[in-house]
Amino acid sequence: MMTPPLIEYLTKFGDTHVTIASNILKDAQMVAAKHPAHTSAIYLDVFDPAAVEEAVRKVNLVISFIPPWMHMKVLPICVKAGVNVTTSSYISPEML
């Protein structure tokens, strides 16, 4: 629910490319189709650390809209790769 408005906001400036990653590729593709010049969609399973690392290393910022209990599948990989990450979730003890 939060992703489409965020994509709308980020792409309106015309200077940003957003990769929408989801474990439901069709959903990511539907969101990306609204802004084809500034978005792409990829399949990503956060339970596959190698795939997460590959995706993270290709971007400058990760915006994590996954369920809070899944953040720790992504955050350590972002830290290791030196890629900033933000999330809409509250900080958990594990995240600290």
C-alpha positions as CSV (number, residue, x, y, z in Angstrom):
1,M,0.0,0.0,0.0
2,M,2.9,2.4,0.7
3,T,4.9,1.5,-2.4
4,P,2.9,3.1,-5.2
5,P,2.7,6.6,-3.6
6,L,6.4,6.5,-2.8
7,I,7.2,5.5,-6.4
8,E,5.0,8.3,-7.6
9,Y,6.8,10.8,-5.4
10,L,10.4,9.6,-6.2
11,T,9.9,9.5,-9.9
12,K,8.1,12.9,-10.4
13,F,11.5,14.7,-10.3
14,G,12.8,12.7,-13.3
15,D,16.3,12.2,-11.9
16,T,15.9,8.9,-10.0
17,H,15.7,5.3,-11.0
18,V,13.8,3.0,-8.6
19,T,14.2,-0.7,-8.6
20,I,11.1,-2.3,-7.1
21,A,12.0,-5.6,-5.6
22,S,9.3,-8.1,-4.5
23,N,8.7,-11.8,-4.0
24,I,5.6,-11.3,-6.2
25,L,7.2,-10.1,-9.5
26,K,3.8,-9.4,-11.1
27,D,3.0,-6.9,-8.3
28,A,6.3,-5.1,-8.7
29,Q,5.9,-5.0,-12.5
30,M,2.4,-3.4,-12.2
31,V,3.8,-0.6,-10.0
32,A,6.8,-0.2,-12.3
33,A,4.6,0.0,-15.4
34,K,3.2,3.3,-14.3
35,H,6.7,4.9,-14.5
36,P,8.6,2.9,-17.1
37,A,11.3,5.5,-17.7
38,H,12.3,5.6,-14.1
39,T,11.5,2.2,-12.7
40,S,12.3,-1.5,-13.1
41,A,11.0,-4.5,-11.3
42,I,12.9,-7.5,-10.0
43,Y,12.0,-10.7,-8.2
44,L,13.7,-10.8,-4.8
45,D,13.4,-13.4,-2.0
46,V,14.8,-11.9,1.2
47,F,15.5,-15.4,2.5
48,D,18.1,-15.7,-0.2
49,P,21.1,-13.8,1.1
50,A,23.1,-14.0,-2.1
51,A,20.3,-12.5,-4.1
52,V,19.7,-9.8,-1.6
53,E,23.4,-8.9,-1.6
54,E,23.4,-8.8,-5.4
55,A,20.4,-6.5,-5.5
56,V,21.8,-4.3,-2.7
57,R,25.1,-3.8,-4.4
58,K,23.4,-2.3,-7.5
59,V,21.7,0.6,-5.6
60,N,22.5,3.7,-3.6
61,L,19.7,3.3,-1.1
62,V,17.4,0.6,0.1
63,I,13.9,1.5,1.3
64,S,12.6,-1.5,3.1
65,F,8.8,-1.9,3.1
66,I,8.9,-5.5,4.2
67,P,7.3,-6.8,7.4
68,P,9.3,-5.7,10.4
69,W,10.4,-9.2,11.4
70,M,12.1,-9.6,8.0
71,H,14.3,-6.5,8.2
72,M,17.2,-8.4,9.7
73,K,17.3,-10.4,6.5
74,V,18.3,-7.2,4.6
75,L,19.9,-4.7,7.1
76,P,23.1,-6.6,7.8
77,I,23.7,-7.0,4.0
78,C,23.2,-3.3,3.5
79,V,25.6,-2.5,6.3
80,K,28.2,-4.9,4.8
81,A,27.8,-3.4,1.4
82,G,27.9,0.2,2.7
83,V,24.5,1.0,1.3
84,N,22.2,3.2,3.3
85,V,18.8,1.8,4.3
86,T,15.6,3.2,5.6
87,T,12.4,1.6,6.7
88,S,9.0,2.7,7.8
89,S,9.2,0.4,10.9
90,Y,10.1,1.3,14.4
91,I,13.7,0.3,15.4
92,S,13.8,-3.1,17.1
93,P,16.6,-4.2,19.5
94,E,17.9,-6.4,16.7
95,M,18.2,-3.4,14.3
96,L,20.2,-1.5,16.8
